[in-house]
Amino acid sequence: MAQADSTTPRPDRNARRDAAPARVESLTRDGLPVTEVVLSFDDNRLASLVFGHYDQNLAHLERRLGVVISPNGNHATIKGPRETAEQAGRVLKTLYTRAKAGASVTLGEVDGAIEESNIQRSLFPAADAGKTSFDAIVTRKRGPVRARNAAQDAYLRQLKRNELVLAEGPAGTGKTWLAVGHAVSLIEQGVVERMVLSRPAVEAGERLGFLPGDMREKVDPYLRPIYDALNDFMEARHVERALQTGMIEIAPLAFMRGRTLTNAVVLLDEAQNATSVQMKMFLTRLGEGSRMIITGDPTQIDLPPGQRSGLIEAVRLLSGVEGVGYAKFEEGDVVRHDLVRRIVMAYEGAARREREEREERMRTPMPDTPIESETEGLKRTLSRERPR
């Protein structure tokens, strides 16, 4: 825990001692007075974890908040506008507390702590009054995994509160990863007995043909993202044993008809590629003591033209139904990589401009053109066909 915390402006060390009593503080480029915040940590080893390899966490924090951080052993001096300097201090304290609890401190954790501090410093948080930190899920392998932004925090709260949750948003927002982590935590707590993983077998613009092997081997290429998430939250040997004993079941969407899934957590990934008929069939598989999580990205639909996405229809029909939760992610909620976030925002911006142009063309009245009679049209046609 940070021992010393000075948030009051400190005089410049280079200032003359016989200067006038009225102190003139240095200013930032925005014209704000510079504040110096000094933090001191108990453990040098934990402080180095918080600062990051070659102080990369501090450099990331500087870029995000526009402050200057000078580390010195287990001390850190933060300079910048008063509000942002104090915010950076709170972020470092939060990261130190998590490092002390055994959690890893990565660049993603730094971003999450910054988002938490943004919520904490807001004067009137809309639906987060009294919240001091984002929600988290706990598994044996990773320990607590905390949400990194307000959208993920709302998503985790929906998962814990509702039996059926629909989540839609762009790639890289953590929809599937957090859903798998929540499913693993439910199994480890004994809330459910097994996990059922499913997704539509639809290729992304390519025809792979018939795949060799049994049913699991045929579906494996489509479920690699879920397997990766499972290995993040469970030991590899536990994942393999659970697959062999049936605690974790791979069930292609096409083979779900007629089943009743009781005491299970059921995850449907890439649900934007499920048809309306498939989605209705899947939703009605929910049995007693079960939880269902459906995730997808409506901007990446690979269905043939003319077929409606079952995810879009389900979100429209089930909004407001008791027991159904809904989580919406935007392009700004991408946590996979900052470049991925910029790519998604570029595509979304282009799609938004195209929609606006199309709507503008529809609103623009067409010029009045004279309507020719049938006789005039026939005469014009015959004059074109007359041999010369």
Sequence and secondary structure as in RCSB ss.txt:
>XXXX:A:sequence
MAQADSTTPRPDRNARRDAAPARVESLTRDGLPVTEVVLSFDDNRLASLVFGHYDQNLAHLERRLGVVISPNGNH
ATIKGPRETAEQAGRVLKTLYTRAKAGASVTLGEVDGAIEESNIQRSLFPAADAGKTSFDAIVTRKRGPVRARNA
AQDAYLRQLKRNELVLAEGPAGTGKTWLAVGHAVSLIEQGVVERMVLSRPAVEAGERLGFLPGDMREKVDPYLRP
IYDALNDFMEARHVERALQTGMIEIAPLAFMRGRTLTNAVVLLDEAQNATSVQMKMFLTRLGEGSRMIITGDPTQ
IDLPPGQRSGLIEAVRLLSGVEGVGYAKFEEGDVVRHDLVRRIVMAYEGAARREREEREERMRTPMPDTPIESET
EGLKRTLSRERPR
>XXXX:A:secstr
 EEEEE S    TTS TTS SS    B TTS BEEEEEEEES HHHHHHHH GGGHHHHHHHHHHT EEEEETTE
EEEEEEHHHHHHHHHHHHHHHHHHHTT    HHHHHHHHHHHHHHH SS SS TT  S  EEEETTTEEEE SSH
HHHHHHHHHHH SEEEEE  TTSSHHHHHHHHHHHHHHHTS SEEEEE     SS       SSHHHHHGGGGHH
HHHHHHHHS HHHHHHHHHHTSEEE  GGG TT  B SEEEEE SGGGSBHHHHHHHHTTB TT EEEEEE TT 
  S TT  BHHHHHHHHHTT TTEEEEE  GGG  S HHHHHHHHHHHHHHHHHHHHHHHHHHS         HH
HHHHHHHHHHS  
